[in-house]
């Protein structure tokens, strides 16, 4: 059941940030002009990156939904006020995959 949820959630990824896709320096973040400019990743590539430890998974749903069920290893940063501050505290040098339902 959990693996099915993982596939469904990743398949429904609404927002994916690949913070290191432009080889940003450790103190620089990438800002996109529009949602259409944000890089996307398919389920197979996302799973491979997670399995290799190359990415940080971020669940951007409200805390209640995260507590009910989330992908293994994902951290919760609910979208909203102060989420940018929490993103800046993430480890540098890894890609970040953000998902929601």
Gaussian input, Z-matrix of N, CA and C with variables (Angstrom, degrees):
# hf/3-21g

backbone

0 1
 N
 C     1     B1
 C     2     B2     1     A1
 N     3     B3     2     A2     1     D1
 C     4     B4     3     A3     2     D2
 C     5     B5     4     A4     3     D3
 N     6     B6     5     A5     4     D4
 C     7     B7     6     A6     5     D5
 C     8     B8     7     A7     6     D6
 N     9     B9     8     A8     7     D7
 C    10    B10     9     A9     8     D8
 C    11    B11    10    A10     9     D9
 N    12    B12    11    A11    10    D10
 C    13    B13    12    A12    11    D11
 C    14    B14    13    A13    12    D12
 N    15    B15    14    A14    13    D13
 C    16    B16    15    A15    14    D14
 C    17    B17    16    A16    15    D15
 N    18    B18    17    A17    16    D16
 C    19    B19    18    A18    17    D17
 C    20    B20    19    A19    18    D18
 N    21    B21    20    A20    19    D19
 C    22    B22    21    A21    20    D20
 C    23    B23    22    A22    21    D21
 N    24    B24    23    A23    22    D22
 C    25    B25    24    A24    23    D23
 C    26    B26    25    A25    24    D24
 N    27    B27    26    A26    25    D25
 C    28    B28    27    A27    26    D26
 C    29    B29    28    A28    27    D27
 N    30    B30    29    A29    28    D28
 C    31    B31    30    A30    29    D29
 C    32    B32    31    A31    30    D30
 N    33    B33    32    A32    31    D31
 C    34    B34    33    A33    32    D32
 C    35    B35    34    A34    33    D33
 N    36    B36    35    A35    34    D34
 C    37    B37    36    A36    35    D35
 C    38    B38    37    A37    36    D36
 N    39    B39    38    A38    37    D37
 C    40    B40    39    A39    38    D38
 C    41    B41    40    A40    39    D39
 N    42    B42    41    A41    40    D40
 C    43    B43    42    A42    41    D41
 C    44    B44    43    A43    42    D42
 N    45    B45    44    A44    43    D43
 C    46    B46    45    A45    44    D44
 C    47    B47    46    A46    45    D45
 N    48    B48    47    A47    46    D46
 C    49    B49    48    A48    47    D47
 C    50    B50    49    A49    48    D48
 N    51    B51    50    A50    49    D49
 C    52    B52    51    A51    50    D50
 C    53    B53    52    A52    51    D51
 N    54    B54    53    A53    52    D52
 C    55    B55    54    A54    53    D53
 C    56    B56    55    A55    54    D54
 N    57    B57    56    A56    55    D55
 C    58    B58    57    A57    56    D56
 C    59    B59    58    A58    57    D57
 N    60    B60    59    A59    58    D58
 C    61    B61    60    A60    59    D59
 C    62    B62    61    A61    60    D60
 N    63    B63    62    A62    61    D61
 C    64    B64    63    A63    62    D62
 C    65    B65    64    A64    63    D63
 N    66    B66    65    A65    64    D64
 C    67    B67    66    A66    65    D65
 C    68    B68    67    A67    66    D66
 N    69    B69    68    A68    67    D67
 C    70    B70    69    A69    68    D68
 C    71    B71    70    A70    69    D69
 N    72    B72    71    A71    70    D70
 C    73    B73    72    A72    71    D71
 C    74    B74    73    A73    72    D72
 N    75    B75    74    A74    73    D73
 C    76    B76    75    A75    74    D74
 C    77    B77    76    A76    75    D75
 N    78    B78    77    A77    76    D76
 C    79    B79    78    A78    77    D77
 C    80    B80    79    A79    78    D78
 N    81    B81    80    A80    79    D79
 C    82    B82    81    A81    80    D80
 C    83    B83    82    A82    81    D81
 N    84    B84    83    A83    82    D82
 C    85    B85    84    A84    83    D83
 C    86    B86    85    A85    84    D84
 N    87    B87    86    A86    85    D85
 C    88    B88    87    A87    86    D86
 C    89    B89    88    A88    87    D87
 N    90    B90    89    A89    88    D88
 C    91    B91    90    A90    89    D89
 C    92    B92    91    A91    90    D90
 N    93    B93    92    A92    91    D91
 C    94    B94    93    A93    92    D92
 C    95    B95    94    A94    93    D93
 N    96    B96    95    A95    94    D94
 C    97    B97    96    A96    95    D95
 C    98    B98    97    A97    96    D96
 N    99    B99    98    A98    97    D97
 C   100   B100    99    A99    98    D98
 C   101   B101   100   A100    99    D99
 N   102   B102   101   A101   100   D100
 C   103   B103   102   A102   101   D101
 C   104   B104   103   A103   102   D102
 N   105   B105   104   A104   103   D103
 C   106   B106   105   A105   104   D104
 C   107   B107   106   A106   105   D105
 N   108   B108   107   A107   106   D106
 C   109   B109   108   A108   107   D107
 C   110   B110   109   A109   108   D108
 N   111   B111   110   A110   109   D109
 C   112   B112   111   A111   110   D110
 C   113   B113   112   A112   111   D111
 N   114   B114   113   A113   112   D112
 C   115   B115   114   A114   113   D113
 C   116   B116   115   A115   114   D114
 N   117   B117   116   A116   115   D115
 C   118   B118   117   A117   116   D116
 C   119   B119   118   A118   117   D117
 N   120   B120   119   A119   118   D118
 C   121   B121   120   A120   119   D119
 C   122   B122   121   A121   120   D120
 N   123   B123   122   A122   121   D121
 C   124   B124   123   A123   122   D122
 C   125   B125   124   A124   123   D123
 N   126   B126   125   A125   124   D124
 C   127   B127   126   A126   125   D125
 C   128   B128   127   A127   126   D126
 N   129   B129   128   A128   127   D127
 C   130   B130   129   A129   128   D128
 C   131   B131   130   A130   129   D129
 N   132   B132   131   A131   130   D130
 C   133   B133   132   A132   131   D131
 C   134   B134   133   A133   132   D132
 N   135   B135   134   A134   133   D133
 C   136   B136   135   A135   134   D134
 C   137   B137   136   A136   135   D135
 N   138   B138   137   A137   136   D136
 C   139   B139   138   A138   137   D137
 C   140   B140   139   A139   138   D138
 N   141   B141   140   A140   139   D139
 C   142   B142   141   A141   140   D140
 C   143   B143   142   A142   141   D141
 N   144   B144   143   A143   142   D142
 C   145   B145   144   A144   143   D143
 C   146   B146   145   A145   144   D144
 N   147   B147   146   A146   145   D145
 C   148   B148   147   A147   146   D146
 C   149   B149   148   A148   147   D147
 N   150   B150   149   A149   148   D148
 C   151   B151   150   A150   149   D149
 C   152   B152   151   A151   150   D150
 N   153   B153   152   A152   151   D151
 C   154   B154   153   A153   152   D152
 C   155   B155   154   A154   153   D153
 N   156   B156   155   A155   154   D154
 C   157   B157   156   A156   155   D155
 C   158   B158   157   A157   156   D156
 N   159   B159   158   A158   157   D157
 C   160   B160   159   A159   158   D158
 C   161   B161   160   A160   159   D159
 N   162   B162   161   A161   160   D160
 C   163   B163   162   A162   161   D161
 C   164   B164   163   A163   162   D162
 N   165   B165   164   A164   163   D163
 C   166   B166   165   A165   164   D164
 C   167   B167   166   A166   165   D165
 N   168   B168   167   A167   166   D166
 C   169   B169   168   A168   167   D167
 C   170   B170   169   A169   168   D168
 N   171   B171   170   A170   169   D169
 C   172   B172   171   A171   170   D170
 C   173   B173   172   A172   171   D171
 N   174   B174   173   A173   172   D172
 C   175   B175   174   A174   173   D173
 C   176   B176   175   A175   174   D174
 N   177   B177   176   A176   175   D175
 C   178   B178   177   A177   176   D176
 C   179   B179   178   A178   177   D177
 N   180   B180   179   A179   178   D178
 C   181   B181   180   A180   179   D179
 C   182   B182   181   A181   180   D180
 N   183   B183   182   A182   181   D181
 C   184   B184   183   A183   182   D182
 C   185   B185   184   A184   183   D183
 N   186   B186   185   A185   184   D184
 C   187   B187   186   A186   185   D185
 C   188   B188   187   A187   186   D186
 N   189   B189   188   A188   187   D187
 C   190   B190   189   A189   188   D188
 C   191   B191   190   A190   189   D189
 N   192   B192   191   A191   190   D190
 C   193   B193   192   A192   191   D191
 C   194   B194   193   A193   192   D192
 N   195   B195   194   A194   193   D193
 C   196   B196   195   A195   194   D194
 C   197   B197   196   A196   195   D195
 N   198   B198   197   A197   196   D196
 C   199   B199   198   A198   197   D197
 C   200   B200   199   A199   198   D198
 N   201   B201   200   A200   199   D199
 C   202   B202   201   A201   200   D200
 C   203   B203   202   A202   201   D201
 N   204   B204   203   A203   202   D202
 C   205   B205   204   A204   203   D203
 C   206   B206   205   A205   204   D204
 N   207   B207   206   A206   205   D205
 C   208   B208   207   A207   206   D206
 C   209   B209   208   A208   207   D207
 N   210   B210   209   A209   208   D208
 C   211   B211   210   A210   209   D209
 C   212   B212   211   A211   210   D210
 N   213   B213   212   A212   211   D211
 C   214   B214   213   A213   212   D212
 C   215   B215   214   A214   213   D213
 N   216   B216   215   A215   214   D214
 C   217   B217   216   A216   215   D215
 C   218   B218   217   A217   216   D216
 N   219   B219   218   A218   217   D217
 C   220   B220   219   A219   218   D218
 C   221   B221   220   A220   219   D219
 N   222   B222   221   A221   220   D220
 C   223   B223   222   A222   221   D221
 C   224   B224   223   A223   222   D222
 N   225   B225   224   A224   223   D223
 C   226   B226   225   A225   224   D224
 C   227   B227   226   A226   225   D225
 N   228   B228   227   A227   226   D226
 C   229   B229   228   A228   227   D227
 C   230   B230   229   A229   228   D228
 N   231   B231   230   A230   229   D229
 C   232   B232   231   A231   230   D230
 C   233   B233   232   A232   231   D231
 N   234   B234   233   A233   232   D232
 C   235   B235   234   A234   233   D233
 C   236   B236   235   A235   234   D234
 N   237   B237   236   A236   235   D235
 C   238   B238   237   A237   236   D236
 C   239   B239   238   A238   237   D237
 N   240   B240   239   A239   238   D238
 C   241   B241   240   A240   239   D239
 C   242   B242   241   A241   240   D240
 N   243   B243   242   A242   241   D241
 C   244   B244   243   A243   242   D242
 C   245   B245   244   A244   243   D243
 N   246   B246   245   A245   244   D244
 C   247   B247   246   A246   245   D245
 C   248   B248   247   A247   246   D246
 N   249   B249   248   A248   247   D247
 C   250   B250   249   A249   248   D248
 C   251   B251   250   A250   249   D249
 N   252   B252   251   A251   250   D250
 C   253   B253   252   A252   251   D251
 C   254   B254   253   A253   252   D252
 N   255   B255   254   A254   253   D253
 C   256   B256   255   A255   254   D254
 C   257   B257   256   A256   255   D255
 N   258   B258   257   A257   256   D256
 C   259   B259   258   A258   257   D257
 C   260   B260   259   A259   258   D258
 N   261   B261   260   A260   259   D259
 C   262   B262   261   A261   260   D260
 C   263   B263   262   A262   261   D261
 N   264   B264   263   A263   262   D262
 C   265   B265   264   A264   263   D263
 C   266   B266   265   A265   264   D264
 N   267   B267   266   A266   265   D265
 C   268   B268   267   A267   266   D266
 C   269   B269   268   A268   267   D267
 N   270   B270   269   A269   268   D268
 C   271   B271   270   A270   269   D269
 C   272   B272   271   A271   270   D270
 N   273   B273   272   A272   271   D271
 C   274   B274   273   A273   272   D272
 C   275   B275   274   A274   273   D273
 N   276   B276   275   A275   274   D274
 C   277   B277   276   A276   275   D275
 C   278   B278   277   A277   276   D276
 N   279   B279   278   A278   277   D277
 C   280   B280   279   A279   278   D278
 C   281   B281   280   A280   279   D279
 N   282   B282   281   A281   280   D280
 C   283   B283   282   A282   281   D281
 C   284   B284   283   A283   282   D282
 N   285   B285   284   A284   283   D283
 C   286   B286   285   A285   284   D284
 C   287   B287   286   A286   285   D285
 N   288   B288   287   A287   286   D286
 C   289   B289   288   A288   287   D287
 C   290   B290   289   A289   288   D288
 N   291   B291   290   A290   289   D289
 C   292   B292   291   A291   290   D290
 C   293   B293   292   A292   291   D291
 N   294   B294   293   A293   292   D292
 C   295   B295   294   A294   293   D293
 C   296   B296   295   A295   294   D294
 N   297   B297   296   A296   295   D295
 C   298   B298   297   A297   296   D296
 C   299   B299   298   A298   297   D297
 N   300   B300   299   A299   298   D298
 C   301   B301   300   A300   299   D299
 C   302   B302   301   A301   300   D300

   B1=1.4477
   B2=1.5249
   B3=1.3336
   B4=1.4599
   B5=1.5202
   B6=1.3553
   B7=1.4598
   B8=1.5303
   B9=1.3295
   B10=1.4635
   B11=1.5178
   B12=1.3296
   B13=1.4593
   B14=1.5207
   B15=1.3051
   B16=1.4617
   B17=1.5199
   B18=1.3109
   B19=1.4584
   B20=1.5216
   B21=1.3320
   B22=1.4605
   B23=1.5189
   B24=1.3251
   B25=1.4596
   B26=1.5202
   B27=1.3230
   B28=1.4606
   B29=1.5170
   B30=1.3245
   B31=1.4549
   B32=1.5231
   B33=1.3259
   B34=1.4619
   B35=1.5287
   B36=1.2777
   B37=1.4593
   B38=1.5220
   B39=1.3142
   B40=1.4531
   B41=1.5205
   B42=1.3138
   B43=1.4439
   B44=1.5052
   B45=1.3098
   B46=1.4556
   B47=1.5222
   B48=1.2694
   B49=1.4549
   B50=1.5233
   B51=1.2785
   B52=1.4563
   B53=1.5255
   B54=1.3098
   B55=1.4524
   B56=1.5249
   B57=1.2776
   B58=1.4606
   B59=1.5184
   B60=1.3064
   B61=1.4568
   B62=1.5211
   B63=1.3052
   B64=1.4619
   B65=1.5227
   B66=1.3156
   B67=1.4552
   B68=1.5243
   B69=1.3154
   B70=1.4549
   B71=1.5180
   B72=1.3168
   B73=1.4622
   B74=1.5186
   B75=1.3180
   B76=1.4585
   B77=1.5273
   B78=1.3254
   B79=1.4580
   B80=1.5225
   B81=1.3144
   B82=1.4513
   B83=1.5169
   B84=1.3174
   B85=1.4561
   B86=1.5142
   B87=1.3073
   B88=1.4601
   B89=1.5230
   B90=1.3065
   B91=1.4599
   B92=1.5235
   B93=1.3204
   B94=1.4568
   B95=1.5226
   B96=1.3348
   B97=1.4593
   B98=1.5194
   B99=1.3323
   B100=1.4621
   B101=1.5249
   B102=1.3159
   B103=1.4676
   B104=1.5305
   B105=1.3208
   B106=1.4645
   B107=1.5262
   B108=1.3263
   B109=1.4671
   B110=1.5273
   B111=1.3230
   B112=1.4663
   B113=1.5257
   B114=1.3375
   B115=1.4652
   B116=1.5239
   B117=1.3055
   B118=1.4641
   B119=1.5209
   B120=1.3239
   B121=1.4579
   B122=1.5241
   B123=1.3263
   B124=1.4615
   B125=1.5329
   B126=1.3142
   B127=1.4631
   B128=1.5258
   B129=1.3320
   B130=1.4617
   B131=1.5344
   B132=1.3207
   B133=1.4669
   B134=1.5267
   B135=1.3246
   B136=1.4626
   B137=1.5222
   B138=1.3234
   B139=1.4699
   B140=1.5214
   B141=1.3276
   B142=1.4665
   B143=1.5311
   B144=1.3206
   B145=1.4624
   B146=1.5268
   B147=1.3304
   B148=1.4658
   B149=1.5274
   B150=1.3273
   B151=1.4645
   B152=1.5264
   B153=1.3335
   B154=1.4682
   B155=1.5317
   B156=1.3292
   B157=1.4636
   B158=1.5209
   B159=1.3293
   B160=1.4607
   B161=1.5209
   B162=1.3198
   B163=1.4607
   B164=1.5253
   B165=1.3149
   B166=1.4592
   B167=1.5288
   B168=1.3211
   B169=1.4631
   B170=1.5218
   B171=1.3311
   B172=1.4570
   B173=1.5202
   B174=1.3174
   B175=1.4629
   B176=1.5267
   B177=1.3314
   B178=1.4653
   B179=1.5289
   B180=1.3351
   B181=1.4666
   B182=1.5246
   B183=1.3441
   B184=1.4678
   B185=1.5293
   B186=1.3183
   B187=1.4581
   B188=1.5355
   B189=1.3341
   B190=1.4689
   B191=1.5345
   B192=1.3204
   B193=1.4663
   B194=1.5186
   B195=1.3339
   B196=1.4618
   B197=1.5312
   B198=1.3398
   B199=1.4610
   B200=1.5262
   B201=1.3406
   B202=1.4670
   B203=1.5267
   B204=1.3326
   B205=1.4575
   B206=1.5219
   B207=1.3329
   B208=1.4581
   B209=1.5251
   B210=1.3077
   B211=1.4629
   B212=1.5234
   B213=1.3132
   B214=1.4611
   B215=1.5204
   B216=1.3226
   B217=1.4537
   B218=1.5218
   B219=1.3302
   B220=1.4641
   B221=1.5211
   B222=1.3283
   B223=1.4592
   B224=1.5217
   B225=1.3133
   B226=1.4571
   B227=1.5277
   B228=1.3251
   B229=1.4602
   B230=1.5288
   B231=1.3377
   B232=1.4663
   B233=1.5220
   B234=1.3252
   B235=1.4553
   B236=1.5129
   B237=1.3022
   B238=1.4538
   B239=1.5126
   B240=1.3420
   B241=1.4617
   B242=1.5271
   B243=1.2772
   B244=1.4632
   B245=1.5259
   B246=1.3426
   B247=1.4657
   B248=1.5208
   B249=1.3276
   B250=1.4610
   B251=1.5269
   B252=1.3217
   B253=1.4658
   B254=1.5225
   B255=1.3259
   B256=1.4614
   B257=1.5235
   B258=1.3366
   B259=1.4622
   B260=1.5238
   B261=1.3230
   B262=1.4676
   B263=1.5269
   B264=1.3263
   B265=1.4603
   B266=1.5345
   B267=1.3376
   B268=1.4657
   B269=1.5253
   B270=1.3376
   B271=1.4672
   B272=1.5266
   B273=1.3103
   B274=1.4629
   B275=1.5216
   B276=1.3172
   B277=1.4549
   B278=1.5134
   B279=1.3280
   B280=1.4656
   B281=1.5107
   B282=1.3116
   B283=1.4545
   B284=1.5205
   B285=1.3125
   B286=1.4588
   B287=1.5210
   B288=1.3265
   B289=1.4650
   B290=1.5182
   B291=1.3337
   B292=1.4556
   B293=1.5129
   B294=1.3305
   B295=1.4609
   B296=1.5186
   B297=1.3335
   B298=1.4537
   B299=1.5204
   B300=1.3122
   B301=1.4660
   B302=1.5012
   A1=110.71
   A2=116.57
   A3=120.78
   A4=110.74
   A5=117.67
   A6=118.81
   A7=110.72
   A8=116.72
   A9=119.42
   A10=110.20
   A11=116.92
   A12=120.82
   A13=109.55
   A14=117.03
   A15=120.34
   A16=110.76
   A17=117.09
   A18=120.70
   A19=110.18
   A20=116.98
   A21=120.70
   A22=110.60
   A23=116.69
   A24=119.90
   A25=110.35
   A26=116.82
   A27=118.94
   A28=111.39
   A29=117.11
   A30=120.44
   A31=110.70
   A32=116.63
   A33=121.49
   A34=111.98
   A35=116.13
   A36=119.41
   A37=109.64
   A38=115.76
   A39=120.20
   A40=111.31
   A41=115.62
   A42=118.53
   A43=109.61
   A44=116.36
   A45=119.71
   A46=108.38
   A47=114.52
   A48=119.34
   A49=108.23
   A50=116.04
   A51=120.67
   A52=105.95
   A53=115.06
   A54=121.67
   A55=113.63
   A56=117.21
   A57=118.73
   A58=112.56
   A59=118.03
   A60=120.66
   A61=112.97
   A62=118.10
   A63=121.17
   A64=110.98
   A65=117.45
   A66=123.81
   A67=110.42
   A68=115.23
   A69=120.84
   A70=110.04
   A71=115.88
   A72=119.03
   A73=108.48
   A74=117.69
   A75=121.43
   A76=112.85
   A77=119.18
   A78=120.25
   A79=112.22
   A80=117.48
   A81=122.07
   A82=110.67
   A83=117.56
   A84=120.41
   A85=108.62
   A86=115.20
   A87=120.74
   A88=108.16
   A89=117.39
   A90=122.81
   A91=107.44
   A92=116.96
   A93=121.76
   A94=109.27
   A95=116.69
   A96=122.08
   A97=112.47
   A98=116.16
   A99=119.69
   A100=109.37
   A101=115.40
   A102=120.57
   A103=110.91
   A104=116.93
   A105=121.08
   A106=112.03
   A107=117.88
   A108=121.90
   A109=113.06
   A110=117.37
   A111=121.23
   A112=109.23
   A113=117.88
   A114=120.03
   A115=111.59
   A116=116.39
   A117=123.32
   A118=108.67
   A119=115.35
   A120=121.36
   A121=107.73
   A122=116.88
   A123=118.71
   A124=109.90
   A125=116.13
   A126=122.13
   A127=111.74
   A128=117.40
   A129=120.82
   A130=111.07
   A131=116.89
   A132=120.18
   A133=111.43
   A134=117.06
   A135=120.67
   A136=110.53
   A137=116.99
   A138=120.42
   A139=110.84
   A140=117.48
   A141=121.08
   A142=110.46
   A143=117.23
   A144=121.05
   A145=111.36
   A146=116.54
   A147=120.90
   A148=109.52
   A149=117.14
   A150=121.66
   A151=112.23
   A152=117.49
   A153=122.40
   A154=112.07
   A155=117.40
   A156=120.64
   A157=113.33
   A158=117.22
   A159=121.54
   A160=113.89
   A161=117.19
   A162=120.14
   A163=112.04
   A164=113.59
   A165=121.67
   A166=106.05
   A167=116.88
   A168=121.59
   A169=109.07
   A170=115.84
   A171=121.14
   A172=108.51
   A173=115.44
   A174=123.20
   A175=106.72
   A176=117.50
   A177=120.35
   A178=113.45
   A179=116.55
   A180=120.06
   A181=109.94
   A182=116.83
   A183=119.68
   A184=111.36
   A185=115.80
   A186=121.80
   A187=112.83
   A188=118.33
   A189=121.71
   A190=110.64
   A191=116.60
   A192=120.66
   A193=110.66
   A194=117.19
   A195=121.92
   A196=110.89
   A197=116.33
   A198=120.72
   A199=112.06
   A200=116.78
   A201=119.81
   A202=110.89
   A203=116.67
   A204=120.37
   A205=108.95
   A206=115.39
   A207=120.53
   A208=109.02
   A209=115.75
   A210=120.52
   A211=109.65
   A212=115.88
   A213=121.07
   A214=110.09
   A215=116.14
   A216=121.60
   A217=114.73
   A218=117.68
   A219=120.40
   A220=110.39
   A221=115.13
   A222=119.97
   A223=107.62
   A224=116.51
   A225=120.79
   A226=110.64
   A227=115.30
   A228=122.36
   A229=105.55
   A230=116.47
   A231=119.32
   A232=111.30
   A233=115.62
   A234=121.04
   A235=109.42
   A236=116.83
   A237=120.53
   A238=111.03
   A239=115.77
   A240=119.87
   A241=111.00
   A242=117.00
   A243=125.01
   A244=114.10
   A245=118.31
   A246=118.46
   A247=111.11
   A248=117.99
   A249=120.46
   A250=110.86
   A251=117.09
   A252=121.23
   A253=110.63
   A254=116.48
   A255=120.72
   A256=110.96
   A257=117.31
   A258=120.25
   A259=110.84
   A260=117.14
   A261=119.77
   A262=111.70
   A263=117.07
   A264=120.91
   A265=112.82
   A266=117.46
   A267=120.29
   A268=110.34
   A269=116.68
   A270=119.41
   A271=111.28
   A272=116.22
   A273=122.04
   A274=110.40
   A275=116.95
   A276=121.49
   A277=115.61
   A278=117.80
   A279=121.13
   A280=108.93
   A281=115.78
   A282=120.39
   A283=108.30
   A284=115.92
   A285=121.58
   A286=107.28
   A287=115.73
   A288=121.23
   A289=106.71
   A290=114.67
   A291=121.32
   A292=108.69
   A293=116.12
   A294=118.85
   A295=110.20
   A296=114.13
   A297=122.22
   A298=107.40
   A299=117.05
   A300=118.53
   A301=111.05
   D1=-42.86
   D2=-178.58
   D3=-65.29
   D4=-38.37
   D5=179.29
   D6=-67.65
   D7=-34.62
   D8=176.02
   D9=-64.81
   D10=-41.02
   D11=177.94
   D12=-61.54
   D13=-42.56
   D14=-179.64
   D15=-59.40
   D16=-43.95
   D17=-179.96
   D18=-66.18
   D19=-43.77
   D20=-179.29
   D21=-64.05
   D22=-47.33
   D23=-177.79
   D24=-63.45
   D25=-46.51
   D26=179.93
   D27=-66.25
   D28=-33.81
   D29=178.43
   D30=-67.15
   D31=-27.33
   D32=-178.92
   D33=-98.28
   D34=19.04
   D35=-178.45
   D36=-54.65
   D37=122.24
   D38=-179.26
   D39=-93.02
   D40=-30.75
   D41=-176.63
   D42=-143.88
   D43=125.71
   D44=178.27
   D45=-128.44
   D46=125.90
   D47=175.95
   D48=-110.01
   D49=129.93
   D50=174.57
   D51=-112.97
   D52=84.21
   D53=-168.87
   D54=-58.65
   D55=-28.36
   D56=-176.77
   D57=-101.97
   D58=10.21
   D59=-174.59
   D60=-63.86
   D61=-24.27
   D62=178.13
   D63=-104.27
   D64=18.49
   D65=-178.69
   D66=51.00
   D67=51.78
   D68=179.42
   D69=-67.53
   D70=151.70
   D71=176.90
   D72=-69.43
   D73=169.37
   D74=-173.71
   D75=-65.49
   D76=-17.13
   D77=179.89
   D78=-109.97
   D79=4.97
   D80=-176.07
   D81=-108.89
   D82=137.21
   D83=174.23
   D84=-114.13
   D85=159.59
   D86=-178.79
   D87=-96.22
   D88=127.37
   D89=176.26
   D90=-111.12
   D91=129.57
   D92=-179.09
   D93=-103.14
   D94=143.75
   D95=-177.75
   D96=-69.61
   D97=-34.23
   D98=-179.07
   D99=-148.22
   D100=165.62
   D101=178.93
   D102=-60.79
   D103=-32.73
   D104=-179.66
   D105=-64.74
   D106=-22.65
   D107=-179.54
   D108=-83.95
   D109=-13.53
   D110=-177.79
   D111=-71.10
   D112=127.47
   D113=179.16
   D114=-61.40
   D115=146.65
   D116=177.49
   D117=-114.79
   D118=159.26
   D119=179.40
   D120=-140.07
   D121=141.85
   D122=178.96
   D123=-84.83
   D124=168.08
   D125=-174.41
   D126=-60.27
   D127=-44.03
   D128=-177.08
   D129=-63.57
   D130=-44.89
   D131=179.78
   D132=-67.67
   D133=-36.88
   D134=177.74
   D135=-64.39
   D136=-45.21
   D137=179.54
   D138=-62.80
   D139=-41.90
   D140=179.33
   D141=-62.22
   D142=-41.63
   D143=179.46
   D144=-66.68
   D145=-39.32
   D146=176.95
   D147=-64.08
   D148=-46.65
   D149=-179.51
   D150=-60.11
   D151=-32.42
   D152=179.83
   D153=-84.87
   D154=-6.50
   D155=-178.83
   D156=74.09
   D157=24.53
   D158=-176.68
   D159=-88.95
   D160=-10.79
   D161=-173.30
   D162=-132.16
   D163=162.59
   D164=171.02
   D165=-112.25
   D166=125.38
   D167=177.37
   D168=-89.85
   D169=129.14
   D170=178.32
   D171=-123.15
   D172=122.59
   D173=175.74
   D174=-91.61
   D175=115.54
   D176=-175.06
   D177=-95.79
   D178=11.79
   D179=178.64
   D180=-77.85
   D181=165.56
   D182=175.65
   D183=-57.89
   D184=154.36
   D185=-175.94
   D186=-55.66
   D187=-37.96
   D188=-179.62
   D189=-59.57
   D190=-45.53
   D191=179.56
   D192=-66.09
   D193=-41.02
   D194=178.25
   D195=-60.03
   D196=-44.28
   D197=-179.12
   D198=-64.52
   D199=-32.62
   D200=-179.97
   D201=-68.10
   D202=-42.01
   D203=-178.68
   D204=-172.23
   D205=139.22
   D206=177.11
   D207=-156.29
   D208=166.83
   D209=178.67
   D210=-68.49
   D211=143.19
   D212=179.83
   D213=-57.83
   D214=130.07
   D215=177.49
   D216=86.99
   D217=-7.34
   D218=-179.02
   D219=-74.51
   D220=146.60
   D221=173.13
   D222=-108.09
   D223=156.76
   D224=-175.79
   D225=-103.74
   D226=118.88
   D227=170.48
   D228=-130.61
   D229=91.43
   D230=-178.51
   D231=-60.06
   D232=138.17
   D233=177.19
   D234=-65.49
   D235=133.57
   D236=177.82
   D237=148.99
   D238=-161.65
   D239=179.98
   D240=-56.67
   D241=137.89
   D242=176.01
   D243=76.13
   D244=0.84
   D245=179.98
   D246=-67.30
   D247=-31.54
   D248=178.91
   D249=-63.71
   D250=-38.12
   D251=177.29
   D252=-62.45
   D253=-41.69
   D254=-179.36
   D255=-68.00
   D256=-37.29
   D257=177.11
   D258=-64.19
   D259=-37.39
   D260=-178.55
   D261=-67.52
   D262=-18.20
   D263=179.30
   D264=-87.25
   D265=-4.93
   D266=179.57
   D267=-69.31
   D268=153.63
   D269=177.83
   D270=-57.38
   D271=142.75
   D272=-179.96
   D273=-85.29
   D274=157.93
   D275=173.28
   D276=87.65
   D277=6.46
   D278=176.97
   D279=-124.09
   D280=151.77
   D281=173.25
   D282=-72.19
   D283=150.84
   D284=179.72
   D285=-119.64
   D286=125.51
   D287=174.85
   D288=-110.36
   D289=118.18
   D290=178.54
   D291=-103.86
   D292=131.57
   D293=177.87
   D294=-133.19
   D295=157.79
   D296=174.13
   D297=-150.23
   D298=-179.46
   D299=179.47
   D300=-107.78

